[in-house]
């Protein structure tokens, strides 16, 4: 994070708006330019409204979000306060939840309500859903009746569902209208969405009948009936559907937008590709974080919040480490007699752990994208077992030769080669079997798999290596 404090302030008497040059706020590496951060910090400190309105208020909401994440917390609040009505509240959809809440908590509810009234409903819900119930109700009470009902309906749906993500602004016409009537309606009605690509066809009870792409409307004779050119919507999305499943439908059928319907098949909103892209990114980031055992941690979290997020799985890992240590303790006598075992046994466990992590990562991702299910699970298990077996043979021979030459004892090389074969095969099987089992049991394999796969590879690796060594040198 760039330091934009007093040390970086521009020279006294030199106005920021006269010295800052350029419209691109990003450096070559994708971060915000340090000189821009310096001028913004100076403008905030000097309450230079002219610079802030000229160079900051004009930013796109995503650029504003990056700026808010780059500056200090006190500067964020001051910047939002100085910009006032010029601050685009939609920028808060581009920042971490902690930053969003910190800013919103310092804004009057009247300002939030006024800004939400100008936003798309999906963005408004994104901001409202993190507020407590009392603030939600106060803000909603200041909105026009129709807008208030729309937002409350979206907020009634569970989190991470299509109903929460949808826009409640859409274009819908009856089937008996002509194309000419539809075009005139699109031209004359001021309350239509700012942008749309589909027109939905509904009956008097708002049940979804079909949809028409905008380009087809423009290419059809004005006298044609809407019902003669509409297409049946084969993929309406239930409002209660999980947002990740909805995103998979977009991916599978190459959709740009899709109707969202309630349990009675009535049209309640539309899900668009820009929202789905956000969902895909969020879900991918969530899976990546969970694989590391850090849940939904964000960069803006405090030290205490981060500690609380990471500690539980570190504790589980500690317990499994004690299990691995107890296996080693069973072979204390062998290790004392053959010191080379203590040197080599981390190699067996480490190679097994890496192999297991590779298989586990592929498996968890396949489960998340629904590419792995009961129909192809056995085939994938056989494949991974074969991969583990071949890796075990190849690396076992390689490490066996190195160990035999290193300690001048071919017996050591043979033992570690056999142990490597066993552990690499076990790692591959654990890497796929554990996520499958956890998924079937209803647990999240992305969160739970890593610590158990590591435990298996450590325990099997140590037991195989030390056990084989104890047996072989005893019977030799």
Residue pairs with C-beta under 8 A, 6 or more apart in sequence:
1 70
1 71
1 72
2 32
2 34
2 37
2 38
2 70
2 71
4 37
4 38
4 40
4 41
4 42
4 44
4 71
4 72
4 75
5 41
5 72
6 45
8 37
8 38
8 41
8 42
9 38
9 41
9 42
9 45
9 46
10 16
10 19
10 38
10 39
10 42
15 48
15 50
15 51
16 39
16 42
16 43
16 46
16 48
16 51
16 55
17 48
17 50
17 51
17 54
17 55
19 39
20 35
20 36
20 39
20 51
20 55
22 33
24 33
25 32
25 33
25 36
25 59
25 63
25 66
25 67
26 32
26 33
27 33
27 34
31 70
32 66
32 67
32 70
36 55
37 67
37 70
37 71
39 51
39 55
40 52
40 55
40 56
40 67
40 71
40 75
40 79
41 71
41 75
42 48
43 51
43 52
43 56
44 52
44 71
44 75
44 78
44 79
44 82
47 82
49 82
52 79
52 82
52 83
52 86
53 83
53 86
56 64
56 67
56 79
56 83
57 83
57 86
57 87
57 88
59 67
59 91
61 88
61 90
61 91
61 93
61 94
62 91
62 94
64 88
64 91
64 94
65 91
65 92
65 93
65 94
65 95
66 94
68 76
68 79
68 91
68 95
68 99
68 103
69 95
69 96
69 99
69 299
69 300
71 79
73 102
76 99
76 102
76 103
77 102
77 103
77 106
79 87
80 87
80 103
80 106
80 107
81 106
84 111
85 111
85 114
87 115
88 115
89 112
89 115
89 116
89 119
89 127
90 119
90 123
92 99
92 100
92 103
92 104
92 127
93 100
93 123
93 126
93 127
95 103
95 300
96 298
96 299
96 300
96 301
97 130
97 298
97 300
98 298
98 300
98 301
98 302
99 300
100 127
100 130
101 130
101 131
104 112
104 127
104 130
104 131
109 135
109 138
109 139
109 142
110 142
112 127
112 139
113 139
113 140
113 142
113 143
114 142
116 124
116 127
116 128
116 139
116 143
116 151
117 143
117 144
117 147
119 127
120 167
120 169
120 193
121 147
121 150
121 151
121 154
121 166
121 167
121 168
121 169
121 269
122 154
122 165
122 166
122 167
122 275
124 151
125 151
125 154
125 155
125 164
128 136
128 139
128 140
128 151
128 155
129 155
129 159
129 164
131 139
136 155
140 148
140 151
140 152
141 148
143 151
150 168
151 168
153 163
153 168
153 268
154 163
154 164
154 166
154 168
154 269
155 164
156 163
157 163
157 164
157 239
157 240
158 164
158 240
160 242
160 243
160 244
161 239
161 240
161 241
161 242
161 243
162 237
162 238
162 239
162 240
162 241
162 242
162 243
162 246
162 260
162 271
163 239
163 240
163 260
163 268
163 269
164 243
165 243
165 246
165 271
165 275
165 279
166 239
166 260
166 268
166 269
166 270
166 271
166 275
167 193
167 269
167 270
167 271
167 272
167 275
168 268
168 269
169 192
169 193
169 270
170 193
170 196
170 200
170 259
170 267
170 269
170 270
171 186
171 192
171 193
171 196
171 198
171 199
171 200
172 199
172 200
172 201
172 202
172 206
172 267
173 181
173 182
173 185
173 199
173 200
173 201
173 202
173 226
174 201
174 202
174 203
174 204
174 226
175 201
175 203
175 209
175 210
175 225
175 226
175 227
175 230
176 225
176 226
176 227
177 185
177 225
177 226
178 222
178 223
178 224
178 225
178 226
179 217
179 220
179 221
179 222
179 223
179 224
179 225
179 226
179 229
180 222
180 223
182 199
182 217
182 226
183 217
183 218
183 222
186 192
186 199
196 214
196 257
196 270
197 213
197 214
197 256
197 257
198 211
198 212
198 213
198 214
198 256
198 257
198 270
199 211
199 212
199 214
199 217
200 208
200 210
200 211
200 233
200 259
200 267
200 270
201 208
201 209
201 210
201 211
201 212
201 226
201 227
201 230
202 208
202 209
202 266
202 267
203 209
205 266
206 266
206 267
207 264
207 265
207 266
207 267
208 233
208 236
208 259
208 261
208 265
208 266
208 267
209 227
209 230
209 232
210 227
210 230
210 231
210 232
210 233
211 230
211 231
211 233
211 259
212 226
212 229
212 230
212 231
213 231
216 229
217 229
220 229
233 258
233 259
234 253
235 249
235 253
235 255
235 258
236 258
236 259
236 260
236 261
236 265
237 246
237 249
237 258
237 259
237 260
237 261
237 271
238 260
238 261
238 262
238 263
239 260
239 261
239 262
239 263
239 268
239 269
240 263
243 279
243 283
244 279
244 283
244 368
246 258
246 271
246 276
246 279
247 276
247 279
247 280
247 283
248 369
248 370
249 255
249 258
250 258
250 271
250 273
250 276
251 280
255 273
256 272
256 273
257 270
257 271
257 272
257 273
258 270
258 271
259 267
259 269
259 270
260 267
260 268
260 269
260 270
260 271
261 267
261 268
262 268
283 368
286 296
286 446
287 364
287 365
287 368
287 446
289 295
289 296
289 297
290 444
290 446
290 447
291 360
291 361
291 364
291 446
291 449
291 450
292 450
293 310
293 313
293 314
293 317
293 447
293 450
293 451
294 309
294 310
295 309
295 447
296 309
297 305
297 306
297 309
297 310
301 309
313 447
313 451
316 451
317 451
317 454
320 451
320 452
320 454
320 455
320 458
321 458
323 455
323 458
323 459
324 349
324 455
324 458
324 459
324 462
327 458
327 459
327 462
327 463
327 466
328 335
328 345
328 462
328 466
330 466
331 341
331 466
331 467
331 469
331 470
334 341
334 466
334 469
334 470
334 473
335 341
335 342
335 466
337 473
338 412
338 469
338 473
340 403
340 407
340 409
340 412
341 412
341 465
341 466
341 469
344 403
344 412
344 416
344 465
345 461
345 462
345 465
345 466
347 399
347 416
348 416
348 419
348 420
348 423
348 461
348 462
348 464
348 465
349 423
349 457
349 458
349 461
349 462
351 395
351 399
351 420
351 423
351 424
351 461
352 423
352 424
352 426
352 427
352 457
352 458
352 460
352 461
353 427
353 453
353 454
353 457
353 458
353 461
355 388
355 391
355 424
355 427
355 428
355 431
355 457
356 427
356 428
356 430
356 431
356 453
356 454
356 456
356 457
357 431
357 450
357 453
357 454
358 431
359 384
359 387
359 388
359 427
359 428
359 430
359 431
359 432
360 430
360 431
360 432
360 434
360 435
360 449
360 450
360 453
362 431
363 372
363 380
363 431
363 432
363 435
363 436
363 445
363 449
364 435
364 445
364 446
364 449
366 372
366 380
367 435
367 436
367 439
367 445
368 446
372 380
372 436
377 436
380 432
381 429
381 432
381 433
384 428
384 429
384 431
384 432
385 425
385 428
385 429
387 428
388 424
388 425
388 426
388 427
388 428
388 429
389 421
389 424
389 425
389 428
391 424
391 428
392 420
392 421
392 422
392 423
392 424
392 425
393 421
395 420
395 424
396 416
396 417
396 418
396 419
396 420
396 421
396 424
397 417
399 413
399 416
399 417
399 420
400 413
400 414
400 416
400 417
400 420
401 413
402 413
403 412
403 413
403 416
404 410
404 411
404 412
404 413
404 414
405 413
411 472
411 473
411 476
412 469
414 472
415 465
415 468
415 469
415 472
416 465
418 464
418 468
419 461
419 464
419 465
419 468
422 460
422 464
423 457
423 460
423 461
423 464
423 465
426 456
426 457
426 460
426 464
427 453
427 456
427 457
427 460
430 452
430 453
430 456
430 457
431 453
434 445
434 449
434 452
434 453
434 456
435 445
435 449
436 445
438 444
438 445
438 448
438 449
439 445
